[in-house]
Amino acid sequence: MKFGKEYETQMIQEWREAYMDYRSLKAIVKQILRHHQKKQQQQRPPPPPSQQNGETAPSLQPHGGVNQVGEETGPTGLSRTISLYRAFSGLTNRSRGSPKKSHKQNNPLSSKRHHHYHLFDDDEDQVILINEDKTGTYTTTFLCSAEEGGDMDVQFFRRLDGEFNKVLRFYKQKVESVMEEADELSRQLNVLIALRVKVENPNIVFPNISAVSSASSSPHSTPRAPATSPLEVIKEVEQKEDKKVYKPAPVEMLDHIKIKIEAETPLQTLKCMIMGLTSQQTFSKVELKGAEELMSRAFVEFYQKLRFLKSYCFLNQLAFSKILKKYDKTTSRNTSKPYLNTVDHSYLGSCDEVSRLMSRVEATFIKHFANGNHRDGMKSLRPKTKREKHRVTYCLGFLSGCAAALAISIAVVVHIRGIAKSEGRHQYMENIFPLYSLLGFVAVHLFMFAGNIYFWSRYRVNYPFIFGFEHGTDLGYREVLLVGAGLAVLTFGGVLSNLDMEMDPRTKSFSVITELVPLALLFCLLTVSFCPFDIIYRASRYFFIGSVIRCVLSPLYKVILPDFFLADQLTSQVQAFRSLLFYVCYYGWAGDFKKRTHECYESEIYKKLYLVVAIVPYWFRFAQCIRRLVEEKDKNQGLNALKYLSTILAVATRTIFEMQKGRYLLTVAVATSTIATLFNTYWDIFMDWGLMNPNSKNPWLRDKLLIPHKSTYFIVMVVNVVLRLAWMQTVLGIREAPFLHKRALVAVVAILEIIRRGIWNFFRLENEHLNNVGKYRAFKSVPLPFQEAGGNKSM
């Protein structure tokens, strides 16, 4: 793989714009290469007569030199030992100075505020001068600009300096941010230890013993928990006269601390609503456990941030090394050595605070959150990367082949037996088809979601971070396709077993075993979903079940993206909810599955539930929007709630019209459906996708796009409108088509809605990802459990 592609692959996508722009610098190097080749061709002497007669001229490219785009040739590629060690030079063998000290103290070339780095001892060979001003900004002067084509070299170094300064500013800002966060975590950990002491010994009284404070910590006017140097392992044991004296954490600090743990269950939410948040602290084991969980998550997330910073530093150093060596190969100059020396002695190469913090975090986490078990602690801090398994690909191919074979078998059996024209066709479509359509809807949604994952991965949308999946538990598109293919095999197999159109003349009923196949398949699906054993992606199943529970109890849970994203998926599965209701009715109070008859459509209970189950998914989203409106004070959430309310009214009027008919109900259904369709279409395109901005860099789209072909966005907007109109057709009622039964037509329109939702999924997460990129948001926000009494901020 070429370095440029590997470089973009290994980027932290949310920080993409903060990385060195390798592609633009490489384009300038290509321009310089073409200029040199053109110059060589002009200076080349005319070929001898033998070559004019057709003989080939010898190649001008030196052995092991550069190719047509200025890339190094040879078998070693990206992983050359020299490049690897050189890139790491900025992270090793550095003196451990205070973070407040400038990197210039470690730089032997930085004796003055304004200085020049000379490339060679002989001034005649001097090519560039590198100047650093008092703000830490680097500027390179190209001394051979008077040469032919020198303007392109000047452009190269001007762009290189811009990228270098950009990387330095970003890295310095992030390091300062993690140092401040380290101080806060140190204070929080001190309070946690004091709380542990208080919970274990409620009546204990200790003298006011101050922990060792960091010399760099700033004084505070209000009482704070003492902080050590950033994440220094807290000393609980002191050596005095050859005896170990245990030094407890000062419990008195709890008098100035307020424990704030957000309600995470409906019971806690109701308790907070009734009793308020100002209830007296009990310093109980429940509070201690909640605080420990939050602190553990905060440390894991902080460690991940440090790993990202270290990767960012290394990858940019490697990119500077690569582009400078490419430039030297193209121009036959030696500028990489002095410029990389500057990079090494800059803040990017000389600051070792990130490595030191990583070591301290590891020691602190292992001691205080892993009971001293190094393996368990590092497993939490550095979970293993998920590996692709060949058996998944094999099983996917096998099940896909089985599903295709069963689908062909169904078509052949229907044609040979003439089922499409048989007398039992209507009875089958009214009784059996709705049962299997439920499984079909789920399978189609799985296939669409697998397609979403594939394209998210292709365009580098960080969907595991957006959804909040635990590291290594997210499913790839192959795993989701595997589950969908398995469900398709079971569904097609069940359909093939239920293709009998005539009852047994002796028993006047259908076979009990085959008629119970749909119920058995549904039971298997639910059993696998709730299976407690670690099989069939248990972590993903439990994540899904947890999101479903939070959707059902929407007003009582804090709304996060996975929950409202799942609720949006459920709004496209209204017909699946109705099929599930039909299961209960058909095998329950109003059906006779042995004779394939039922009276569900005449049952008043069924009619009422038929309306309720269609409204429930939209109610989930409406409740979530109201919760976010109350918590976040965001007016857009109020408008979003109105959108779902209009959809609820449209679905309700359409369902009532379907049952009772009448011109007045038809008028109301048309009016509410039109309003809901326009409202939803506008929200999809303008708000969820962020498109149709006339002032953007890409007219009528948005400033940033992941798909290079802009026409794709206009096409999907049109497709979304058309499929929304198909949904509106369901609101107006569907009549039987000439060659398609009414139940089949309902299923087709429901599948079109699922396809529309799959398209919506990709562009919704693309917009969310680009918002994260614009804000450089690459980490989860973990609330800390302690804050100063009387204040709203953390300590």
Secondary structure by P-SEA (a helix, b strand, c coil): ccaaaaaaaaccccccccccaaaaaaaaaaaaaaaaaaaaaaacccccccccccccccccccccccccccccccccccccaaaaaaaacccccccccccccccccccccccccbbbbbcccccccccbbbbbccccbbbbbbcccccccaaaaaaaaaaaaaaaaaaaaaaaaaaaaaaaaaaaaaaaaaaaaaaaaaaaccccccccccccccccbbbbccccccccccccccccccccccbbbbbcccccccccbbbbbccccaaaaaaaaaccccccccccaaaaaaaaaaaaaaaaaaaaaaaaaaaaaaaaaaaaaaaaaaaaaaacccaaaaaaaaaaaccccccaaaaaaaaaaaaaaaaccccccaaaaaaaaccccbbbbaaaaaaaaaaaaaaaaaaaaaaaaaaaaccccccaaaaaaacccccaaaaaaaaaaaaaaaaaaaaaaaacccccccccccccccccaaaaaaaaaaaaaaaaaaaaaacccccccccccccccccaaaaaaaaaaaaaaaccccccaaaaaaaaaaaaaaaaacccccccaaaaaaaaaaaaaaaaaaaaaaaaaaaccccccccccccccccaaaaaaaaaaaaaaaaaaaaaaaaaaaacccaaaaaaaaaaaaaaaaaaaaaaaaccccaaaaaaaaaaaaaaaaaaaaaacccccccccccccccccccccccccaaaaaaaaaaaaaaaaaaaaaaacccccccccaaaaaaaaaaaaaaaaaaaaaaaaaaaaaaaaaacccbbbbbbccccccccccc
